[in-house]
Amino acid sequence: MTLFAEILIAFFLVVSGIFGLVGSFGLIKLGETMQRLHAPTKATTVGVGGVLIASMLYFLLIEGNLSFHELLITLFLFLTAPITANFVAKTYVARHLKRHDLPETGRAHGWSIYDDPPGRSEDE
């Protein structure tokens, strides 16, 4: 049982290391902000999640007690990374696109993040 547990833990560590390396390389090599979002939110999140799963398996299979800390960290990471990426993407879109770049909505109201605040002109 110990050999199987060690192989399983090593597998998760190697896979998470590969994901972390690919995510870090993507973060360095990709130039545009919207392209850079995929590296940390996808690959690096899975990499850190794999390390935490390996840690949970170590404490469960080798030490004999269940550790909830790693489970809570994994859940927090998997819940917050997509939300953070969504906020970064919305901020990028709001700062870099102009109103005339968007298609018409066909409704009385336009795109909510592009509606001018009171006192602001389109020339700014």
N, C-alpha and C positions, 0 to 999 in steps of 0.2 A: 504493500500500500504506500509506503514511503517513496519508493522509486516512481510510482505513477504520479503521486502528488508533486514531486520535484520536477518531473517532466512537464506536467500541466502548468505549474507556476513559471517554469522557464519559458514555455511556449508563449504565455501571456506577456512576459517581460520582453521577449524578442520581438513579438508582433507589435507591442506598444512602442518599443524603441524604433522600429522601422517607420511606424506612423508618425512618431515625433520627429524623426529625421526628415521625412518627406514634407511634413508640415512646416518645419523650420526652413527648409530649402525653398519651399514655395513662397514663404513670407519674404525671403531675401530676394529671390529671382523675379517675382512678379512685380511689375512696375505700377500698375494702376490700382487705386484704392479699392475699387469694386472687385478686382481680381484677387487682391490680397485678403479679402474677407474669407475666401474659401479655405485658405491654408490653416489659419488658427481655429476657425470654427468647425471644420470637419476633421482634418487629419490629426491635429494636435489634441483636440478634445478626445478623440478615440485613443490616442496614445496615452494621455494621462489617465483616461478611464481604464485602459488595460493594466497600467501599473497599480491602480487602486484595486482592481479585481484580483490581480496576482497577490496583493497584500492581504485581501480578505481570504483568499484561498489558503495562503500560508498560515494565517492565524487559525483558520477552521481545521485544516487537514494536518498541520504539523504540531501546532501548539495545543489544539483541542478546544479552543473557545472561540465563540463568534464575536467579531468586532463590528459594531454598527457605525463606528466613525467613518470608515472607508465607504460604506454604503451611503451614508448621508453626504459625504463629499462628492461622490460620483453622481448622485441625484441632483445635487446643487449645480454641479458643473454642466450636466446634460440639460438642465432647465435654463440656466442663465446664458450659456454661450449663444444659442440661437436668438435670444431676445437682445443681447448686446449687439450681435451682427445686424439685426433688424434696425436698431437705433442708429448704428454707424451708417448703414445703407441709406436710411431716410435722411440723415444729415447730409450725406454726400449728394444725394439727389436734390435736396433743397438748396444747397449752395452752388451747384454746378450747372443745373439746367435752368433755362429761362422759360418764361411763360409761353412764348411762341413756339417752343420745341415740343409742347404737349398737344395731343389731339383734343378736339372738342369733346366735352362730356355729353352733350345733347340734352342737358338739363339746365335748370335755372341757376344752379350753383356750379362753380368750377372745381378745380383741384384744390382741396382744402389747404395743403401746405404751400400753395402758390397764390392764395388770395392775399392781396396787399393789405398790410395792417393800416389802420387809420393814419393819415398824414405822410404816407410814403408814396412816392411816384415811381413809375416804371423805369425812369432814367437812372435810378441809383444803382 
